[in-house]
């Protein structure tokens, strides 16, 4: 009887180990396969695989800006979408001068309701967008009760409504045009558990994760590649509440370093990834913990790295 019970526990443990290894190694093994056999299989470039044009939201700063610049280095024309006209023009000029591709800017404030999507659709009507990057996002570190009603609505409109509306629009557009393009939705490592003192941000990223994985299944029959990109800490404006993050380190790369890695993983055909080697390592280590313990660890980390006392 004891021997049978021990065998049962061993099988349960083996099953849990296999599930964990599958989840954590499927992306690294895909990347390794591409790197080892890239020359033999003549892996297509981003431009050859998807097309000439990409659009990136939140592209005036941070990951969005550097992601757009990296796409341009691959010979892809880029539409930059954000609300700061001066910054957008500066990024467009950088792209044109460095990569000699076309660029276009679209002013869009995602906190302004349905009209912004009609505006974007009109501006993109005659541009064959093949890659769309849903990068725009905001966050307000602190206790939920410390946020204003305006903060709450802005976060919902930017992090949830925008990704939903634009995912729907580009999925329909790519499907109807029979274009085998790509949709990249940017989540976060916080999507895997609640995050006290960052509750709404983490919840919005959990929504993006659920939406994107479901969308991937719906889009696959049409040859549309849907990727969930889930970064850890990156040196960007959204993390300026922490001096430690903004100094950068091995686990908190610059936006340029992160974007170069993330775009390479899109080219490799990865569908779910932290986007950066050391974020893969962090992610795997974190996921060894049960989710209730991850909640506690997330709270401790946020308190440790935040410059001002969280309330």
C-alpha positions as MATLAB code, in Angstrom:
seq = 'XXXXXXXXXXXXXXXXXXXXXXXXXXXXXXXXXXXXXXXXXXXXXXXXXXXXXXXXXXXXXXXXXXXXXXXXXXXXXXXXXXXXXXXXXXXXXXXXXXXXXXXXXXXXXXXXXXXXXXXXXXXXXXXXXXXXXXXXXXXXXXXXXXXXXXXXXXXXXXXXXXXXXXXXXXXXXXXXXXXXXXXXXXXXXXXXXXXXXXXXXXXXXXXXXXXXXXXXXXXXXXXXXXXXXXXXXXXXXXXXXXXXXXXXXXXXXXXXXXXXXXXXXXXXXXXXXXXXXXXXXXXXXXXXXXXXXXXXXXXXXXXXXXXXXXX';
ca = [
       0.000    0.000    0.000;
       2.807    2.398    0.979;
       4.725    1.495   -2.167;
       1.702    2.258   -4.363;
       1.216    5.609   -2.613;
       4.898    6.494   -3.114;
       4.619    5.625   -6.799;
       1.529    7.805   -7.086;
       3.343   10.772   -5.475;
       6.325   10.225   -7.767;
       4.079   10.289  -10.827;
       2.366   13.481   -9.608;
       5.761   15.101   -9.048;
       6.978   13.981  -12.468;
       3.853   15.353  -14.124;
       4.250   18.705  -12.331;
       7.918   18.867  -13.374;
       7.096   18.115  -17.010;
       4.382   20.802  -17.042;
       6.746   23.367  -15.525;
       9.580   22.530  -17.924;
       7.259   22.685  -20.905;
       5.972   26.129  -19.968;
       9.425   27.527  -19.236;
      11.438   25.909  -22.033;
       9.105   26.078  -25.040;
      10.255   29.602  -25.932;
      14.017   29.129  -25.270;
      13.992   25.895  -27.285;
      12.227   27.640  -30.165;
      14.868   30.384  -30.118;
      17.683   27.824  -29.932;
      16.264   25.931  -32.893;
      16.087   29.104  -34.993;
      19.645   30.105  -34.092;
      21.094   26.670  -34.787;
      19.296   26.122  -38.086;
      18.745   29.700  -39.268;
      21.297   29.528  -42.070;
      20.128   26.130  -43.288;
      16.411   26.899  -43.310;
      16.985   30.441  -44.600;
      14.609   31.869  -42.018;
      12.620   34.722  -43.482;
      13.280   38.286  -42.403;
      10.528   40.227  -40.673;
       9.837   42.122  -43.864;
       9.679   38.961  -45.971;
       7.491   37.180  -43.462;
       4.984   39.920  -42.683;
       5.257   42.939  -44.967;
       6.492   46.514  -45.344;
       4.578   48.434  -42.664;
       4.210   48.305  -38.880;
       2.334   50.457  -36.372;
       3.355   50.905  -32.736;
       1.308   52.585  -30.000;
       3.011   54.408  -27.157;
       5.976   54.969  -29.466;
       7.107   58.380  -28.230;
       9.090   56.888  -25.304;
      10.521   53.745  -23.823;
       9.920   50.287  -25.223;
       7.496   51.530  -27.893;
       9.999   54.039  -29.258;
      12.887   51.574  -29.324;
      10.711   48.780  -30.721;
       9.702   51.056  -33.611;
      13.339   52.000  -34.246;
      14.367   48.342  -34.229;
      11.622   47.427  -36.715;
      12.924   50.234  -38.938;
      16.423   48.747  -38.778;
      14.871   45.623  -40.294;
      13.707   47.705  -43.258;
      10.100   48.105  -42.144;
       8.224   51.390  -42.506;
       6.700   52.516  -39.209;
       3.575   54.367  -38.084;
       4.134   55.971  -34.678;
       1.040   56.409  -32.493;
       1.050   58.464  -29.283;
      -0.259   61.711  -27.862;
       2.896   63.878  -27.763;
       3.394   65.431  -31.196;
       6.833   66.875  -30.485;
       8.238   63.580  -29.270;
       6.646   61.666  -32.142;
       8.218   63.987  -34.700;
      11.607   63.530  -33.052;
      11.318   59.733  -33.174;
      10.142   59.853  -36.798;
      13.169   61.958  -37.725;
      15.514   59.544  -35.946;
      14.009   56.605  -37.836;
      14.165   58.324  -41.226;
      17.758   59.449  -40.771;
      19.068   56.187  -39.343;
      17.180   53.534  -41.291;
      16.072   55.333  -44.476;
      12.528   53.986  -44.265;
       9.194   55.785  -44.329;
       7.527   56.913  -41.133;
       4.198   58.482  -40.232;
       2.873   59.884  -36.974;
      -0.662   59.691  -35.611;
      -1.666   61.737  -32.582;
      -3.884   59.678  -30.283;
      -4.823   60.104  -26.642;
      -6.359   56.812  -25.533;
      -8.053   58.395  -22.533;
     -10.410   60.337  -24.829;
     -12.935   57.610  -25.650;
     -14.220   56.010  -28.873;
     -13.338   58.916  -31.166;
      -9.634   58.106  -30.971;
     -10.172   54.714  -32.648;
     -12.159   56.216  -35.486;
      -9.307   58.694  -35.994;
      -6.680   55.921  -36.055;
      -8.709   53.847  -38.503;
      -9.063   56.808  -40.876;
      -5.351   57.579  -40.710;
      -4.375   53.946  -41.392;
      -7.000   53.197  -44.041;
      -4.587   53.274  -46.986;
      -1.499   51.872  -45.255;
      -0.947   48.085  -45.449;
      -0.063   47.524  -41.790;
       1.350   44.021  -41.370;
       2.720   44.240  -37.815;
       0.794   45.948  -35.043;
       2.327   46.464  -31.594;
      -0.120   47.242  -28.776;
       2.443   48.806  -26.453;
       0.679   51.806  -24.906;
       0.216   51.561  -21.155;
       0.308   53.532  -17.905;
       0.709   52.638  -14.237;
       0.262   54.332  -10.853;
       2.205   52.643   -8.020;
       0.490   52.933   -4.659;
      -2.521   51.646   -2.760;
      -5.763   51.477   -4.719;
      -7.396   54.018   -2.380;
      -4.632   56.533   -3.185;
      -5.722   56.742   -6.829;
      -8.177   59.355   -8.002;
     -11.261   58.541  -10.048;
      -9.447   60.081  -13.012;
      -6.417   57.796  -12.507;
      -8.640   54.724  -12.439;
     -10.446   55.674  -15.634;
      -7.235   56.639  -17.434;
      -5.657   53.276  -16.640;
      -8.710   51.332  -17.788;
      -8.995   53.352  -21.008;
      -5.289   53.041  -21.806;
      -4.386   49.533  -20.645;
      -7.639   47.654  -21.251;
      -9.899   49.476  -23.694;
      -7.094   50.395  -26.117;
      -5.682   46.879  -26.377;
      -9.192   45.454  -26.817;
     -10.323   47.904  -29.496;
      -7.086   47.779  -31.472;
      -6.724   43.989  -31.246;
     -10.256   43.632  -32.587;
      -9.632   46.139  -35.379;
      -6.331   44.703  -36.594;
      -7.464   41.095  -36.327;
     -10.494   41.881  -38.505;
      -8.405   43.948  -40.897;
      -5.713   41.295  -41.334;
      -8.283   38.520  -41.674;
     -10.387   40.382  -44.249;
      -7.329   41.314  -46.322;
      -5.935   37.762  -46.018;
      -2.635   39.260  -44.863;
      -0.507   36.951  -42.713;
       0.564   39.675  -40.336;
       1.362   39.878  -36.632;
      -0.256   41.409  -33.553;
       1.992   41.954  -30.525;
       0.296   42.780  -27.222;
       2.588   43.997  -24.461;
       1.768   42.581  -21.042;
       4.024   42.386  -17.996;
       5.576   39.887  -15.618;
       2.939   41.143  -13.130;
       0.208   39.463  -15.209;
       0.712   36.135  -13.413;
      -0.414   37.154   -9.930;
      -2.080   40.079   -8.138;
       0.351   42.836   -7.155;
      -0.489   44.803   -3.993;
       0.327   48.510   -4.437;
       0.171   47.981   -8.171;
      -3.218   46.292   -8.162;
      -4.853   47.910  -11.182;
      -1.737   47.728  -13.351;
      -1.258   44.001  -12.669;
      -4.967   43.326  -13.167;
      -4.920   45.125  -16.519;
      -1.943   43.037  -17.617;
      -3.714   39.841  -16.536;
      -6.568   40.922  -18.793;
      -4.138   41.460  -21.679;
      -2.660   38.001  -21.127;
      -6.058   36.306  -21.211;
      -7.220   38.290  -24.231;
      -4.034   37.689  -26.203;
      -3.837   33.944  -25.652;
      -7.477   33.575  -26.702;
      -6.906   35.840  -29.709;
      -3.921   33.719  -30.734;
      -6.181   30.674  -31.039;
      -8.799   32.599  -33.041;
      -6.228   34.156  -35.400;
      -4.052   31.093  -36.053;
      -6.342   29.544  -38.735;
      -5.895   32.724  -40.799;
      -2.102   32.641  -40.617;
      -2.000   35.654  -38.285;
       0.755   35.491  -35.670;
      -0.281   36.785  -32.227;
       2.418   37.293  -29.625;
       2.173   38.035  -25.904;
       5.243   40.037  -24.859;
       5.641   40.150  -21.064;
       8.655   42.204  -19.962;
      10.041   42.508  -16.463;
      11.661   45.751  -15.370;
      13.064   47.923  -18.179;
      14.636   51.369  -17.857;
      11.668   53.434  -19.058;
       9.584   56.362  -17.863;
       6.865   54.114  -16.431;
       9.393   52.885  -13.838;
      10.704   56.288  -12.779;
       9.221   55.761   -9.311;
      12.344   53.671   -8.603;
      15.917   54.991   -8.705;
      17.189   51.399   -8.569;
      15.388   50.406  -11.757;
      16.323   53.586  -13.595;
      20.029   52.931  -12.935;
      19.663   49.723  -14.956;
      21.306   46.340  -14.408;
      21.449   42.851  -15.866;
      17.784   42.270  -15.030;
      16.644   45.804  -15.921;
      17.994   46.490  -19.419;
      17.714   49.709  -21.380;
      14.705   49.991  -23.673;
      17.025   49.710  -26.685;
      18.575   46.437  -25.507;
      15.174   45.043  -24.612;
      13.588   46.010  -27.942;
      16.411   44.460  -29.950;
      15.838   41.148  -28.164;
      12.041   41.363  -28.390;
      12.016   42.057  -32.139;
      14.424   39.162  -32.707;
      11.964   36.902  -30.892;
       9.117   38.113  -33.083;
      11.223   37.217  -36.134;
      11.804   33.782  -34.623;
       8.055   33.188  -34.464;
       7.759   33.032  -30.673;
       4.168   33.430  -29.471;
       4.568   33.988  -25.713;
       7.725   35.432  -24.179;
       9.257   37.826  -21.646;
      11.261   39.041  -24.640;
      14.699   39.167  -23.009;
      17.069   36.421  -21.790;
      17.409   37.518  -18.168;
      13.702   38.145  -17.898;
      13.245   34.514  -18.989;
      15.464   33.487  -16.074;
      13.595   35.705  -13.600;
      10.253   34.494  -14.891;
      11.178   30.817  -14.520;
      12.484   31.304  -10.973;
       9.406   33.303   -9.954;
       7.010   30.721  -11.372;
       8.520   28.039   -9.123;
       6.599   29.701   -6.289;
       2.857   29.124   -5.727;
       0.829   32.151   -6.740;
      -0.088   33.102   -3.176;
       3.575   33.323   -2.283;
       4.247   35.282   -5.474;
       1.741   37.885   -4.251;
       3.728   38.331   -1.041;
       7.049   38.478   -2.900;
       5.662   41.018   -5.397;
       4.573   43.274   -2.534;
       7.972   43.028   -0.830;
       9.848   43.775   -4.060;
       7.708   46.808   -4.859;
       8.178   48.211   -1.353;
      11.935   47.585   -1.558;
      12.527   49.311   -4.899;
      10.095   52.234   -4.615;
      11.743   55.507   -3.621;
       8.801   56.858   -1.615;
       6.867   54.980    1.048;
       3.875   53.224   -0.501;
       0.503   54.012    1.017;
];
